[in-house]
């Protein structure tokens, strides 16, 4: 039991802080106008249900017991010709145990396996890193943004509403793993209301890194002429076959035909040879390692690092893929102050990221002497 509670606390480090678990303010945003205003601040959108490709689609959070199912997203119109589509993170759930421990604004605060509803801290006005739009160092400060929040426990790709059973009470409950529906609604709104960009950055942190990959083809179909980059932040895809099979059943994810076999990032790099693909991770990411332990892997802290390096090496064979591996156990960088200060990969991450945006081919970066896990690696 203690190990489970510790893992839950570790998994909660998927890009959100304890302050984000404060009580949700009772406010509602109106449906956005049909066209956007001049460049400015963030606009909160509460999308109405709609019909997309013949399907009736409704945006929703997980509807976990005690959670608010209301879904919102944010957009910001910039003055430059670039667009960032960012998928947020927040854990995952796929079985009775993990889905019985949601991260809610009230009740269990900051220690759930998955973010089950939107929290006050999901407002991008509160973010740092690449969201610090008043920081002159920020290379995307003048770009337009679409912020896709996460509250469905399915890394943004679910298309299912399964029934689980609470491990303590035995009560049955449903979880709306409808992340794919949310993304469809967001992208439909973006296509109808925002101009096609000349430059496109599709990015995600933690669970959001998988959302970026899972929806990249759809986004490129919407904006086929853009100079495009996909950036995965702390979502390396290290998983067991059993976990992959379990999540496919629970989430009902139906990947595009082109992504049904092999590594998603490698397949995308081959499908879009003129696009650029990149990933960031720390060498001993504590949250990703904790997920690996939850999948039943022994000595997961060491095993995750070895598997991550092996799979990263395979991706690096693609001419249009780059990676930055930093020292330590921290999780995610795009929303962190480390976005501006990280240097342990053998150079300033910010300079490496700028080169990627500018169409250059920065070197793959990796921290020196960071193969061995830290002494406190205990799982």
PLY file of the C-alpha trace (Angstrom):
ply
format ascii 1.0
element vertex 379
property float x
property float y
property float z
element edge 378
property int vertex1
property int vertex2
end_header
0.00 0.00 0.00
2.81 2.44 0.88
4.46 1.73 -2.46
1.19 2.43 -4.28
0.71 5.74 -2.46
4.31 6.74 -3.20
3.86 5.92 -6.88
0.69 7.98 -6.99
2.57 10.94 -5.58
5.33 10.48 -8.13
2.88 10.20 -11.00
1.26 13.43 -9.93
4.42 15.22 -11.09
3.16 15.19 -14.69
3.46 18.91 -15.22
1.18 20.37 -12.52
1.97 21.70 -9.04
0.23 21.26 -5.70
-1.15 24.78 -5.89
-3.20 23.69 -8.89
-5.32 21.51 -6.64
-7.07 24.46 -5.00
-10.85 24.65 -5.18
-12.19 25.27 -8.71
-13.77 28.72 -9.08
-17.42 28.53 -10.10
-17.13 30.33 -13.42
-18.26 29.46 -16.91
-16.98 30.82 -20.22
-19.35 31.56 -23.07
-18.99 29.96 -26.48
-16.30 31.84 -28.41
-17.24 34.22 -31.19
-16.99 32.99 -34.76
-13.87 35.03 -35.45
-10.96 35.98 -33.26
-10.08 39.47 -32.19
-6.78 41.25 -32.76
-3.57 39.81 -31.24
-3.68 39.85 -27.48
-4.14 37.73 -24.37
-5.59 34.30 -23.73
-9.21 33.54 -24.56
-11.04 30.70 -22.79
-13.37 28.64 -24.97
-16.23 26.45 -23.78
-17.08 24.46 -26.91
-20.60 23.43 -27.79
-21.36 19.90 -29.04
-20.97 19.60 -32.78
-21.15 17.27 -35.74
-17.72 16.41 -37.17
-17.35 14.06 -40.13
-20.88 12.84 -39.49
-20.32 12.11 -35.80
-22.02 13.98 -32.97
-19.16 14.96 -30.66
-19.26 16.47 -27.17
-16.23 17.74 -25.28
-15.90 16.30 -21.77
-13.59 15.52 -18.89
-13.46 12.04 -17.34
-16.62 12.35 -15.20
-14.80 10.42 -12.46
-16.78 10.23 -9.20
-16.64 13.66 -7.62
-15.21 15.30 -10.73
-16.57 18.09 -12.92
-17.00 16.88 -16.52
-16.99 20.40 -18.03
-14.28 20.92 -20.65
-12.65 24.15 -21.83
-9.62 25.09 -23.89
-7.64 28.26 -24.46
-6.43 30.14 -27.51
-4.21 33.16 -27.94
-3.74 35.05 -31.16
-0.19 36.28 -31.76
1.30 38.79 -34.16
3.69 36.38 -35.90
2.98 33.79 -38.59
3.51 30.80 -36.26
1.05 28.59 -34.40
1.73 26.42 -31.34
-0.73 23.59 -30.65
0.13 22.35 -27.16
-1.22 19.20 -25.50
-1.04 19.29 -21.70
-0.19 16.38 -19.41
-1.57 14.88 -16.22
-1.05 11.14 -15.71
-3.20 8.28 -16.99
-5.55 5.51 -15.87
-6.42 2.19 -17.48
-7.60 -0.31 -14.83
-9.53 -0.54 -11.55
-6.55 0.55 -9.43
-5.37 3.55 -11.42
-8.85 4.81 -12.29
-9.93 4.56 -8.63
-7.42 7.25 -7.66
-8.28 10.44 -9.59
-6.60 13.78 -9.11
-9.39 16.21 -8.25
-9.63 19.80 -7.09
-11.28 18.60 -3.88
-10.82 15.33 -2.00
-7.58 13.71 -3.16
-5.42 16.69 -4.00
-2.19 16.46 -5.98
-1.66 12.71 -5.54
-3.91 10.96 -8.04
-2.82 8.73 -10.89
-4.57 10.96 -13.42
-6.01 14.45 -13.66
-9.76 13.79 -13.81
-11.08 17.34 -14.19
-9.79 20.77 -15.11
-8.03 22.55 -12.25
-7.41 26.26 -11.59
-3.76 25.81 -12.55
-4.74 24.71 -16.05
-5.09 28.37 -17.02
-2.10 29.10 -19.32
-1.85 32.62 -17.89
-0.13 30.90 -14.95
2.48 29.00 -16.94
6.17 29.70 -17.38
8.68 28.43 -19.92
7.50 28.79 -23.50
4.22 30.24 -22.18
6.01 33.26 -20.69
4.81 35.55 -23.46
6.39 38.67 -21.95
9.89 37.15 -21.81
12.12 38.55 -24.57
14.10 35.28 -24.61
11.04 33.28 -25.64
11.30 32.38 -29.35
7.53 31.77 -29.67
6.30 34.72 -27.62
4.70 36.32 -30.70
3.15 33.10 -32.07
-0.49 32.15 -31.79
-1.28 29.37 -29.30
-3.89 26.68 -28.88
-3.72 25.12 -25.41
-5.42 21.70 -25.22
-6.04 20.80 -21.54
-6.13 17.18 -20.37
-8.60 15.52 -18.02
-9.57 12.15 -19.55
-6.83 9.78 -18.34
-6.09 8.51 -21.87
-3.16 10.64 -23.13
-5.61 12.56 -25.36
-6.38 9.58 -27.64
-9.28 7.72 -25.98
-12.52 6.86 -27.77
-14.24 4.77 -25.12
-16.30 4.97 -21.89
-15.54 1.77 -19.95
-16.78 0.72 -16.52
-14.31 0.19 -13.68
-14.74 -0.96 -10.08
-13.44 1.01 -7.12
-10.71 -1.01 -5.42
-11.80 0.10 -1.93
-15.61 0.13 -2.06
-16.27 -2.23 -4.96
-18.62 0.33 -6.52
-18.79 0.46 -10.31
-18.14 3.73 -12.12
-17.58 4.90 -15.69
-14.69 6.94 -17.01
-15.07 8.99 -20.14
-11.84 8.26 -21.98
-12.89 10.70 -24.69
-9.68 12.64 -25.21
-9.85 12.12 -28.96
-13.31 13.71 -29.04
-11.95 16.76 -27.22
-9.12 17.12 -29.72
-11.50 16.79 -32.67
-13.65 19.60 -31.30
-10.65 21.83 -30.59
-9.17 21.29 -34.06
-12.54 21.87 -35.71
-12.79 25.20 -33.90
-9.23 26.12 -34.86
-9.79 25.34 -38.53
-12.95 27.47 -38.58
-11.57 30.42 -36.63
-7.82 30.72 -37.14
-5.79 31.44 -40.24
-3.50 28.73 -41.61
0.00 29.35 -40.19
3.24 29.47 -42.12
5.05 27.85 -39.18
3.58 25.14 -36.96
4.79 23.65 -33.68
2.81 20.66 -32.39
4.04 19.99 -28.86
3.04 18.24 -25.67
4.41 17.58 -22.21
4.18 14.23 -20.41
0.84 12.66 -21.40
0.53 15.49 -23.90
3.58 14.26 -25.81
1.55 11.18 -26.79
-1.40 13.36 -27.74
0.86 15.36 -30.06
2.01 12.18 -31.78
-1.40 10.56 -31.88
-3.02 13.57 -33.57
-0.13 14.83 -35.68
-1.43 13.40 -38.96
-4.82 15.03 -38.43
-3.19 18.38 -37.65
-0.97 18.21 -40.73
-4.01 17.47 -42.87
-5.56 20.66 -41.51
-2.40 22.73 -42.17
-0.54 20.96 -44.97
1.50 23.95 -46.19
3.06 24.92 -42.85
6.72 24.43 -42.01
6.12 21.96 -39.17
7.79 20.57 -36.06
6.55 17.97 -33.56
8.13 18.19 -30.11
7.60 15.56 -27.41
8.50 16.71 -23.89
9.05 13.93 -21.34
6.96 11.33 -23.14
9.45 8.75 -24.39
6.97 5.94 -24.96
8.79 3.34 -22.85
6.11 0.75 -22.06
5.51 -2.97 -21.72
3.51 -4.95 -24.27
0.97 -5.78 -21.55
0.45 -2.11 -20.75
0.00 -1.23 -24.42
-2.61 -3.96 -24.82
-4.46 -2.92 -21.63
-4.65 0.75 -22.62
-5.81 -0.14 -26.14
-8.73 -2.06 -24.60
-9.59 0.56 -22.00
-9.18 3.65 -24.14
-10.46 2.23 -27.42
-7.71 4.06 -29.27
-7.84 3.53 -33.02
-4.63 4.95 -34.45
-4.38 6.04 -38.06
-3.51 3.11 -40.31
-0.01 4.51 -40.89
0.74 4.35 -37.13
-0.59 0.90 -36.28
2.80 -0.79 -36.33
6.16 0.32 -35.02
7.29 3.34 -33.04
4.94 6.30 -33.50
7.63 8.99 -33.71
9.76 6.99 -36.14
6.74 6.29 -38.32
5.80 9.98 -38.37
9.35 11.01 -39.24
9.22 8.65 -42.22
5.77 9.83 -43.30
6.75 13.51 -43.14
10.41 13.65 -44.23
10.30 17.44 -44.62
9.01 17.99 -41.08
11.22 18.04 -37.98
10.70 15.79 -34.96
12.32 16.16 -31.56
12.14 14.95 -27.96
13.38 16.10 -24.56
13.84 14.00 -21.45
16.04 13.84 -18.40
18.19 10.74 -18.13
16.37 9.44 -15.04
12.93 11.03 -15.28
11.29 10.14 -11.99
7.70 10.26 -13.26
8.27 8.20 -16.40
10.21 5.65 -14.32
7.37 5.48 -11.80
4.90 4.69 -14.58
7.22 1.92 -15.73
7.15 0.50 -12.20
3.36 0.67 -12.21
3.42 -1.48 -15.34
4.98 -4.22 -13.23
8.63 -3.76 -14.23
11.18 -4.70 -11.56
14.06 -2.31 -10.91
12.12 0.16 -13.06
14.29 3.18 -12.32
17.27 1.54 -14.02
15.26 -0.42 -16.58
13.44 2.68 -17.85
16.69 4.57 -18.45
18.23 1.68 -20.39
15.14 1.17 -22.53
14.78 4.91 -23.15
18.35 5.17 -24.46
17.89 2.10 -26.66
14.69 3.41 -28.26
16.06 6.94 -28.61
19.06 5.58 -30.47
16.74 3.93 -32.98
14.84 7.17 -33.58
18.08 9.05 -34.13
18.60 7.09 -37.33
16.06 9.36 -38.99
17.65 12.42 -40.58
14.76 14.63 -39.39
14.79 13.60 -35.71
16.73 15.27 -32.88
16.84 14.80 -29.11
18.08 16.53 -25.98
18.77 14.37 -22.90
19.45 16.36 -19.73
20.86 15.17 -16.43
18.73 14.44 -13.38
15.23 13.21 -12.59
13.07 16.24 -13.39
9.93 15.83 -15.49
9.10 18.14 -18.44
10.71 21.40 -19.56
8.38 23.36 -21.85
6.37 24.92 -18.99
9.34 25.11 -16.62
11.84 27.88 -15.83
14.44 25.32 -16.95
13.30 26.08 -20.51
15.65 29.10 -20.28
18.44 27.72 -18.09
19.00 24.01 -18.85
22.57 23.32 -20.01
23.40 19.81 -18.80
22.97 18.30 -22.27
26.19 19.97 -23.38
24.69 23.30 -24.43
21.86 25.67 -23.60
18.54 23.96 -24.30
17.01 27.27 -25.38
19.61 27.71 -28.14
19.04 24.11 -29.27
15.29 24.69 -29.34
15.66 27.94 -31.31
17.80 26.18 -33.90
15.09 23.55 -34.27
12.46 26.26 -34.85
14.67 28.02 -37.38
14.98 24.93 -39.55
18.55 24.14 -38.63
19.70 20.65 -37.67
21.00 20.96 -34.10
23.13 18.14 -32.79
21.61 15.42 -30.64
22.50 16.43 -27.10
23.07 14.13 -24.13
24.35 14.79 -20.63
27.87 13.64 -19.80
28.36 10.76 -17.36
24.62 10.28 -16.78
24.20 6.62 -17.74
24.22 5.39 -14.14
21.02 6.12 -12.17
21.26 8.27 -9.02
21.81 6.67 -5.65
18.26 7.49 -4.53
16.78 5.47 -7.40
14.55 3.21 -5.28
12.05 1.53 -7.56
0 1
1 2
2 3
3 4
4 5
5 6
6 7
7 8
8 9
9 10
10 11
11 12
12 13
13 14
14 15
15 16
16 17
17 18
18 19
19 20
20 21
21 22
22 23
23 24
24 25
25 26
26 27
27 28
28 29
29 30
30 31
31 32
32 33
33 34
34 35
35 36
36 37
37 38
38 39
39 40
40 41
41 42
42 43
43 44
44 45
45 46
46 47
47 48
48 49
49 50
50 51
51 52
52 53
53 54
54 55
55 56
56 57
57 58
58 59
59 60
60 61
61 62
62 63
63 64
64 65
65 66
66 67
67 68
68 69
69 70
70 71
71 72
72 73
73 74
74 75
75 76
76 77
77 78
78 79
79 80
80 81
81 82
82 83
83 84
84 85
85 86
86 87
87 88
88 89
89 90
90 91
91 92
92 93
93 94
94 95
95 96
96 97
97 98
98 99
99 100
100 101
101 102
102 103
103 104
104 105
105 106
106 107
107 108
108 109
109 110
110 111
111 112
112 113
113 114
114 115
115 116
116 117
117 118
118 119
119 120
120 121
121 122
122 123
123 124
124 125
125 126
126 127
127 128
128 129
129 130
130 131
131 132
132 133
133 134
134 135
135 136
136 137
137 138
138 139
139 140
140 141
141 142
142 143
143 144
144 145
145 146
146 147
147 148
148 149
149 150
150 151
151 152
152 153
153 154
154 155
155 156
156 157
157 158
158 159
159 160
160 161
161 162
162 163
163 164
164 165
165 166
166 167
167 168
168 169
169 170
170 171
171 172
172 173
173 174
174 175
175 176
176 177
177 178
178 179
179 180
180 181
181 182
182 183
183 184
184 185
185 186
186 187
187 188
188 189
189 190
190 191
191 192
192 193
193 194
194 195
195 196
196 197
197 198
198 199
199 200
200 201
201 202
202 203
203 204
204 205
205 206
206 207
207 208
208 209
209 210
210 211
211 212
212 213
213 214
214 215
215 216
216 217
217 218
218 219
219 220
220 221
221 222
222 223
223 224
224 225
225 226
226 227
227 228
228 229
229 230
230 231
231 232
232 233
233 234
234 235
235 236
236 237
237 238
238 239
239 240
240 241
241 242
242 243
243 244
244 245
245 246
246 247
247 248
248 249
249 250
250 251
251 252
252 253
253 254
254 255
255 256
256 257
257 258
258 259
259 260
260 261
261 262
262 263
263 264
264 265
265 266
266 267
267 268
268 269
269 270
270 271
271 272
272 273
273 274
274 275
275 276
276 277
277 278
278 279
279 280
280 281
281 282
282 283
283 284
284 285
285 286
286 287
287 288
288 289
289 290
290 291
291 292
292 293
293 294
294 295
295 296
296 297
297 298
298 299
299 300
300 301
301 302
302 303
303 304
304 305
305 306
306 307
307 308
308 309
309 310
310 311
311 312
312 313
313 314
314 315
315 316
316 317
317 318
318 319
319 320
320 321
321 322
322 323
323 324
324 325
325 326
326 327
327 328
328 329
329 330
330 331
331 332
332 333
333 334
334 335
335 336
336 337
337 338
338 339
339 340
340 341
341 342
342 343
343 344
344 345
345 346
346 347
347 348
348 349
349 350
350 351
351 352
352 353
353 354
354 355
355 356
356 357
357 358
358 359
359 360
360 361
361 362
362 363
363 364
364 365
365 366
366 367
367 368
368 369
369 370
370 371
371 372
372 373
373 374
374 375
375 376
376 377
377 378
